[in-house]
Amino acid sequence: MKKQRFKRPHVALGSFLTEKGISGRLLVLFFVSFAMAITLAPPTQHYFAQRAQISALQADVADNQKKLNVALAELQLWRDPNYVKSQARERLHFVMPGERQYIVIGTNEAVSTDANTAAPVNEKFPIGIPWYSRVISSITSVGATNP
C-alpha cells in the first residue's frame, strides 16, 4: 500500500494577502514608495548638507565684511595727516622741529600713605659694600618683609 502524502492545498498569493487584509495594490504601492525613498534619500541628504554649508559660508562672509569695514575705517584714519602726527607723537615720541617734549614719569601711580611702606634702597644698604652684596641683601629683605 502506498503511503499517502498530505499535500498542502495550493493557495494563490493574492488570495492569501486578501485573507490577511492586505491587497495586491497596497503591496505594490508599498514597494514603489520604498524604492522612491531609497532613491531620493542620498540627494536629499546632500541638499541639506549643502544648505548648512551655504549658511556657514554666508556667516563667514558677513564676518569678513565686518572686519573689512573696520579695516577701511582705520585706513581712512591713517590717511589723515593730523592723525599720523598724533600717533607719531604718542607712540614714537616724535616732536616737530622747534618743539620740546617732556615725558612725565609716574603720574598714573597712586601715592602710598601706608605706614609699612618700604624705605628707599639707599637708606637700607650702606655705601661701601660690593654691588652683589647689595643685590643679595635687597632680595632677602624683600622676601622677609612681604607675606
Contacts in CASP RR format, 6 or more apart in sequence:
PFRMAT RR
TARGET T0000
AUTHOR 0000-0000-0000
METHOD contacts of the structure
MODEL  1
MKKQRFKRPHVALGSFLTEKGISGRLLVLFFVSFAMAITLAPPTQHYFAQ
RAQISALQADVADNQKKLNVALAELQLWRDPNYVKSQARERLHFVMPGER
QYIVIGTNEAVSTDANTAAPVNEKFPIGIPWYSRVISSITSVGATNP
14 24 0 8 1.000
17 23 0 8 1.000
17 24 0 8 1.000
17 27 0 8 1.000
18 24 0 8 1.000
77 83 0 8 1.000
78 84 0 8 1.000
85 96 0 8 1.000
88 94 0 8 1.000
89 95 0 8 1.000
89 101 0 8 1.000
93 101 0 8 1.000
93 103 0 8 1.000
95 101 0 8 1.000
118 142 0 8 1.000
118 145 0 8 1.000
121 134 0 8 1.000
121 138 0 8 1.000
124 137 0 8 1.000
124 138 0 8 1.000
124 141 0 8 1.000
125 134 0 8 1.000
125 137 0 8 1.000
125 138 0 8 1.000
END
